[in-house]
Amino acid sequence: MPLPSAGPPWVLDRKDLGLLLASLRSSGYRVIGPRVRDGAILYGEVKEEGELPIGWRDRQEAGTYRLERSEDLRVFDFHLGPQGWKPYLFPPHHLLWTARKDGGTFRVEAGATTDGGPLAFLGVRACEVAALRVSERVFEGGVPDPTFRDRRAALLIIAVECSSSAPTCFCPSMRTGPEVTQGFDIVLRELFSPWGHRFLIEAGTDRGRELLQPLPLRAAAEEDLADLEAQRQRVREGIHRALPVEEARGVILANLEHPRWEEVGRRCLACSNCTMVCPTCFCSTTEEVPSLSGEETQRYRRWDSCFGLGFTQLHASSVRSSISSRYRQWMSHKLATWWDQFGSSGCVGCGRCITWCPVGIDLTEEFAALRTKAASTGAKAGGVPA
Amino acid sequence: MGSETAAPPGSHEGGASPWAPTPYRVVERAQETADTATLALEPVEPAPPPGFVPGQFHMLYAPDIGEAAISISGATSDPRRRVHTIRSAGRVTDALTKARVGDVVGVRGPYGRGWPLREAEGKDLLLVVGGLGLPPLRPVLYEVLAHRDRFRRVEIAYGARTPKDLVYYDEIQAWRTRKDLRFQVTVDRAGVDWYGDVGIVSQRIPDMRFDPSSAVAFLCGPEIMMRGSAQALVDRGMSRSSVYVSMERNMKCGFGQCGHCQFGPFLLCRDGPVLPYASVERYFALREL
């Protein structure tokens, strides 16, 4: 079989999906993919096809997440679980270095940046591909973070295009999805119709093309492409939430003193859930852990959240003492000042912050409330910088 | 933005972790006030430390305790010595202020954008300083005095809470005798043994001598003091883009990745700490930003 190239996509039969996993594993990749755990779909190591959440799907709404069996045996019928891929590139708790006492001074040894061999992410959705690009700008745009850099460099991305949408999704208005168009080594598009259960499969890089080589593929036929078109249309029609990325920065910056911040501050519990599930939130703090012997000390980096009171501690007090000021910081950073700092939106429209907010605060609803008022006051403080 | 950096902020030799501190030895220590000390540090290894510009800061590491962002307060001309004035305000700074000569601490950096001194050349230079805002501006003063002919009038107004809170006391006495600069000192509260001015530092501004159309001002101190002083300078006819402030926030990394030092659109460790008043005025007015 010739090396699959760009052009009409190839088709991988559902029964041959296991061969893709085997191809990845025999090429030395540790495959990280979706698995059912603790009543949710979480990413973890996948060794066999049977570990994938076949026949599972989720129901999501603001403040709600439920797993249920689906009537068919689709492999990727679910949407997003609480945790994205972030922990694999930016670990929640990570050894930065160890300092050892050495004749009156100290010697510093950097911690390992990687954890085992190269990773293959299986099942990266369009919004998550976008989140990865956002994270690259944060962690590699200036001084590179050695951990992110080394893990990202070895990473293989197998994207999966969404075959349905959750009510919390708003990727189209964020211009990040639902179609996967770039940023992948391989992309799978699961089709389930009278024509059969199969995947359209496409390689985006040479690495991806090599991995497809041993697979029994056939060229896509007209009905495969028609199924895909119909599916894409259904997915788009199912997405009702919106937060227009082009307007976000201007509306937020023009409304930093809007009364809505107070209102949302009264509902927000400052629990930090939204920042923990967000695929782009990157704030961290450091921890010093001296050994009992006193001979060495370890420095860790740990995820932090702008919702914590200690986050802005300066001398004896905190700059953002009210919860409303912390919510404003989170939302205005994500949607507006991220552009100034990193040249992109910090939001990709995945909707995790909506699903996992225990009181159901909805980012798109908060934005709409700011925008309604903004329409009368005139949001001219600048849209997206060129 | 007109601010200056010596090397790219946070640049590191290939392969080294940007998080790793370098050991420096305390070679000199001076007690400035009851809770504030000045430490002169030199690297333990013979290799010279990276250069810096006035207004930049280091992440100082108190071994086994942690790090704090501390501005550099010594002269840029000394190739090895890095001077810091530290007030005890928490566990890390408390340990640093108690370090003794011979002790080893850690240094990362320098980080941030410093004072745009070149912009002040050929113009009047004003330093408006509150409390521990003097240490980050002392390297400016050293630089100005080393090249005094490059600047026109040099006016300093320094305010502290009480006479006991003044740092660099002896040096200030020497500066006050100079004919080529004017150094005013004021305190918020004082006993009858104080013979100087009493009042907040922004009240000194109407009395400062400068040409508003050709002057640059550097402000460093508490936010409320910088806000009042910047407004007083604007009221005297200065342009908002000729007034610079140095901002302070909690910092963990120093190179734009921990998210702690955000101030509106700015990551202060990377975009600041020195910023033109023109670009921060709007955010100064917002509470709890």
Interface residues (C-beta under 8 A of the other chain):
Chain A: L96 W97 A99 G104 T105 F106 V108 A110 G111 V138 F139 G142 V143 D145 P146 L256 E257 F282 C283 S284 T285 T286 E288 P290 G294 T297 R299 R301 D304 C306 F311 T312 Q313 L314 H315 A316 V319 R320 S321 S322 S325 Q329 H333 A336 T337 D340 Q341
Chain B: P9 G10 S11 H12 A16 S17 P18 W19 A20 P21 T22 P23 R25 V44 P63 D64 I65 G66 E67 A89 G90 G102 V104 G106 E248 R249 N250 K252 C253 F255 G256 Q257 C258 G259 H260 Q262 G264 P265 F266 L267 R270 D271 L286 R287 E288 L289
